[in-house]
Amino acid sequence: MSDATNPTSAAAAAKISQLLPLELVDKCIGSRIWVVMKSEKEFVGKLLGFDDYVKASARLILPLPSPADMVLEDVTEYEPTPDGRKSTKIDQILLNGNNICMVGWSGGGGRVEVP
C-alpha cells in the first residue's frame, strides 16, 4: 500500500499539521534553538522551558495565546553593531515573549547555525 492510500500515514500527517505553536515549542525543550528578537538581537541556546500564559482579547470571547517567555542556557547573544556582529556568551537568560520575532531550531537536535 502506498503512503498516499495508507490511512495510518494520512492520520499521522493530519496530526502533525494540527500541532499548535506552543505544542511545537514544547517538543523543542532540551534542543538548541535560535531566537530572533524585535530589536534585531539574536540568541542561540538550549531551551530549558517556556510559559504558556493565555490572555483574553477584549474583542473576542476565546483566549488568544500570548507570545511565550523562554528560558535558555548555554547561550550566545548576537548583536549587530556598526563594526559587524558582536557575540557574547551568557550562562542563562529569560527572554520576554513580547519581544520575540521568530524562533528556529534544528529538527535533528544538532547544532543551530546563525546565518
C-alpha positions as CSV (number, residue, x, y, z in Angstrom):
1,M,0.0,0.0,0.0
2,S,1.4,3.4,-0.9
3,D,1.8,6.2,1.6
4,A,-0.9,8.2,-0.2
5,T,-3.5,5.5,0.4
6,N,-2.2,4.3,3.8
7,P,-4.7,5.5,6.4
8,T,-2.0,5.4,9.1
9,S,0.2,7.8,7.1
10,A,-2.7,10.1,6.4
11,A,-3.7,10.2,10.1
12,A,-0.1,10.9,11.1
13,A,0.2,13.7,8.6
14,A,-3.1,15.2,9.8
15,K,-2.0,15.1,13.4
16,I,1.3,16.8,12.6
17,S,-0.5,19.6,10.6
18,Q,-2.7,20.2,13.6
19,L,0.1,21.0,16.1
20,L,-0.4,24.3,17.9
21,P,2.5,26.7,18.1
22,L,3.1,26.1,21.8
23,E,3.0,22.3,21.3
24,L,5.7,22.6,18.7
25,V,7.8,24.8,21.1
26,D,7.2,22.2,23.9
27,K,8.7,19.5,21.6
28,C,11.9,21.6,21.4
29,I,12.6,21.6,25.2
30,G,16.2,20.4,25.6
31,S,17.1,21.3,22.0
32,R,19.2,24.2,20.8
33,I,17.1,26.9,19.3
34,W,17.7,30.2,17.5
35,V,15.6,33.2,18.7
36,V,15.4,36.5,16.8
37,M,14.2,39.5,18.8
38,K,12.4,42.6,17.5
39,S,15.5,44.6,18.5
40,E,17.5,42.5,15.9
41,K,19.4,40.8,18.6
42,E,19.6,37.0,18.2
43,F,20.1,34.3,20.8
44,V,21.2,30.7,20.3
45,G,20.9,28.3,23.2
46,K,19.3,25.2,24.8
47,L,15.6,25.7,25.5
48,L,15.0,24.9,29.2
49,G,11.4,25.9,29.3
50,F,8.7,28.5,28.4
51,D,5.4,29.7,29.8
52,D,2.1,29.1,28.1
53,Y,0.2,32.0,29.5
54,V,-3.0,32.9,27.6
55,K,-4.7,36.2,27.6
56,A,-8.3,37.1,26.8
57,S,-8.9,39.5,24.0
58,A,-11.3,42.4,24.7
59,R,-13.0,41.8,21.3
60,L,-13.2,38.0,21.4
61,I,-14.5,35.6,24.0
62,L,-11.9,33.0,23.1
63,P,-8.5,33.2,24.8
64,L,-5.6,34.0,22.5
65,P,-2.1,32.7,23.1
66,S,0.4,35.3,24.2
67,P,4.0,35.1,22.9
68,A,5.8,32.6,25.2
69,D,8.6,33.8,27.5
70,M,11.6,31.4,27.1
71,V,14.4,30.4,29.3
72,L,17.7,29.4,27.5
73,E,21.0,28.1,28.8
74,D,24.5,28.0,27.3
75,V,23.5,31.0,25.2
76,T,25.3,33.0,22.6
77,E,23.9,36.5,22.0
78,Y,24.5,38.1,18.6
79,E,24.1,41.8,18.4
80,P,24.5,43.9,15.2
81,T,27.0,46.8,15.6
82,P,28.4,49.4,13.2
83,D,31.6,47.3,13.1
84,G,29.9,44.0,12.4
85,R,28.3,41.3,14.6
86,K,29.2,41.2,18.3
87,S,28.8,37.9,20.1
88,T,28.5,37.4,23.9
89,K,28.4,34.2,25.9
90,I,25.7,34.0,28.6
91,D,25.1,31.1,31.1
92,Q,21.3,31.5,31.3
93,I,18.7,34.1,30.1
94,L,15.0,34.7,30.3
95,L,13.6,36.2,27.0
96,N,10.4,38.2,27.2
97,G,7.9,36.7,24.7
98,N,6.5,40.1,23.7
99,N,9.9,40.9,22.1
100,I,10.4,37.6,20.2
101,C,10.0,37.9,16.5
102,M,11.0,34.4,15.3
103,V,12.2,31.0,16.6
104,G,14.0,28.3,14.7
105,W,15.6,25.0,15.6
106,S,17.5,22.0,14.3
107,G,14.9,19.2,14.0
108,G,17.6,16.6,14.5
109,G,18.8,18.1,17.7
110,G,22.0,19.2,16.0
111,R,23.9,22.4,16.2
112,V,22.0,25.6,15.2
113,E,24.0,27.8,12.9
114,V,23.1,31.5,12.8
115,P,23.0,32.7,9.2
